[in-house]
Amino acid sequence: MTDTTEHTADAVSRYVRFWNNTPDEQRRAAGETFADDVTYVAPAGVLTGIEALADFTEQFVSNVGAYEFRARTEPDINHDYARLPWELWVGETSFAEGTDVLAVGPDGRVVSVATFIDRAPATQPHHDEQQDS
């Protein structure tokens, strides 16, 4: 493994741990996981900054309860980029599946995330589905 792919793999490990922390723990760990101005692009919207990610988690937990973020497979790493297939579990139920594409900066912190929903929760449309106006 090259230095670039190793620091990207380390960033992915910190990323998974981040999502499995409480919002307060996320705020403490965020500085080593994300660049201060990290961009998170998901079907639900675009978030910028560490605080926005922690707020997103608080809102999610208040709506659906505690969850576990699991990698479905080992991430694919290409230099400073990683593709991470994931699954969210709420209790004993698989809630959703997706794939995140992470860009990692030279300091080993995640600078951007693009999230794709592969299997949406039953109450949410897939990112490819059109919503009627």
C-alpha angles and dihedrals in degrees: 000000000000123000090254095052091042093055089046091051090049090051091052091052091052089046093056091046090050093058091049093056128089115258090259091051089046091057090052094047098037097088093063093042104043140032110248091250097042115163119218114191117190136154088260092057147287122293127192125197138015096276091055090056092051090047089051090055092049091052092046093050092047089055103040107011133239117343143185122227110211132183108235092203139356109289121258108237125201110176105289095357132081133189111207121187108204143178129207118216123196107193108315093336130094102234104182144339130217148147125246123201111205128196113204123205126223090266091059096252124125111256099180142008128197113195123202120190111224096175116014125208112268090255096050131068120241112255090251095054118101118228119221116238 
